């Protein structure tokens, strides 16, 4: 009586998916990545062949010592026998197969990139790194402005010179731009930066050339997180409006002798975490600065002509690195304004501080871990707690570290500070001095006297 059901059951089984049957029309579970487009392979090879010399061997040793990169990307292994998406320094989109990244940092390129170079045929590039090559005589071509998808552009220390083309302002998606250590005519820089509304990181370290003035930075992107103009040829007064950028976390203006400026005095809050001002002409009110920058973790105000006693109130518990060297401070150092457990770098040399290193107690009721009068506090000795670097040499004759250098593995305790001609290296110290640990070390460094 159930015979009538069998044809329908057979039809149903045919319609249901079977573990033993795979349709020829179904896609494979793991599709292979698309191959590099032939015209982009050809463009890359023409780009490589446009350089008569590839000094890979000499630059490789330089990169290894300078940047600790054992095997920089090289174009010497590029050839048509392999998919260009597998070539050194080349990144392709996983879906389209187009070349979207080219990282040739320190790759030994030696020659000139002209405006008709096949590099500019790679129109889908999102990231381009040509830093630390020898492209002397090359100019930044207007063609760079036609990389409409470019997010990351790094031409630093590569030998590019000449006029900075206005076409760079077309890179509206650009997030990071590094033109450090180049000699450029920057007349159009102000207009370029005003149009880079997505820019988050700008590095112009060591840039020199004509028209490089503070006016160029009047209209920076509100998205900017990091600005580094250190050792550049910048001249003039630093724009105060930069300190009001709502997202700026890192600002480095180190060793710009002709740069002046001051900090906002009213309604100023800032997310700055790192501030570098050594050897600049800034007017620095250190107590005011530390009081207003609630998120600051790294401060370098060395060689800024600061004088007098250092009076600081409150607890800057977030500070991990502080450099006040080569100023003219005197008197007692205000240890109680720092969190001595978090502090990892402290540089005070070439000052006139005097006094004693503080006693540290881990279970102190004070936030800065200075010992107090509480009962049952556990002293762990004088500094440091977690200091990696402490520079205190060339202080006042009768001021601050009176102790014979201990041998590695020997005992030693740092109780007072004073000028020392010794160069001591200790391991991580409490009351015993252990073998030197490269990651955590206390250094009381001998420094040469200025003028000697």
C-alpha positions, 0 to 999 in steps of 0.5 A: 500500500506504500508503493505509491510513495516510493516515486515521491521519496526518490524525487525528494532524495534527488532534491536534497543535498547529498554528502556524496554529491557535489554540483559542478555549479557550486563554488569551491570552498577555498578559492585561490587568491587572484593572480597579479595583473600582467600590466602591473607585473610589467610596470613593477619590472620596468620600475625596477629596471629604471635604476641602473644600480641596486646597491642592495649589499651596502644598504643591507648592512647599513639597514641592519645596523641602523634599523635592526632589519636583517633582510630589507625588501629587495627588487633583485628577486623580482621576475616574471616566473612568479606571481608578482603578488609574491614578490618582496615588498609587494602587497596585492588586494585579496579580491581584485589582485591589484597591487595596493602596497609597495614597501621598498624601505632601504632596498638599495634603489639608486637613481632618478624617478622621472614623471614618466616612470612606470611606478605611476601606472600602479594606480591602485596603490594605497601604501608606498614606502621609498624611504632610505634609498638613494634617489638623489636628483629625483623630484616629487612628481605631480604624478604622486597626486594621482594615487587617489587611494593612497593612505600611507606615503613615506618618501623620507631620507630618499634624496627627493628634492625640489618643489613640493607639488600642489597635486599632493593635495589631491590625496584626500584619503591620506592618513600618514605622510612622511617627508623627513630629511628632504630638502624641499621648496615648500611654498604650496605646503599650506594649501596641501596640508589644508586639503589633507583632511584625513591626515593623522600622522605628519612627519617632517623631521629635518626638512629644510628648504625655502618657504618653510615657515610656521604659517604652513601649519595654520590649518591642519586636519582635526584628525591629526594624532602625531606631528613631528617637526624635529630638527627642521629648518622651521622659522617663526612663532609656532601656531597656538591653534595647534595646541587646540587640535582635539586629537593631537597626542604626540608633538615633537619640536626638538632642536628647532633653535629658531622656533618660538612659541608659548602655550594657551593660557585660557580654556586649554585642555589637550589629549597630548601624551608626548611633548618634545621641546628640547633646544627650542625658544619656547616660553615654558611654564613647567608647573602650568604645563604639567597641571594642564596636560592631564594625559602627558606621559613623556616630556622632554624640556631639556636645554630650554634655559629653565632656571631656579628651583623646581616647585611642582604641586599635585601628582603627575601619576601618569608621567613615565619619562621626564627629561629636564637635562641641560637646564639651570635648575637648583635646590631639591628635586620635587620627588613627590610630584611623580609616581615613582613606580611608573617612572621609567626614564629620568634625566636630570644631568647638567643641573644644580639639583642637590639633596638625597634620593627618596626612600621608596615603600611599595605599600605606602599610602602615598600615590607616588610610593614615597615612604610615609609615617604609616605603620607596616610600610615595606621599604625597598630602598632608594630609587629606582623602583622600575626605572630603566634609565636614570641620568644624574651626572654633572650635578652640583659638587656638594649635591646629589650619589655618594657611593663606590661603584659596586661590582656586578653581583655585589652589594650596593645602595644608592643613598645620596647624589653628587657629581660623579666621574664614574660611569656606573651600570647597574642591574635592576636595583633595590638594595642589591646590585645584580648583573646588568640587565639590558632591558632594565638598567640604571645608568649614572652616566659620565658626560663631558663638560660643555666647552671642553 
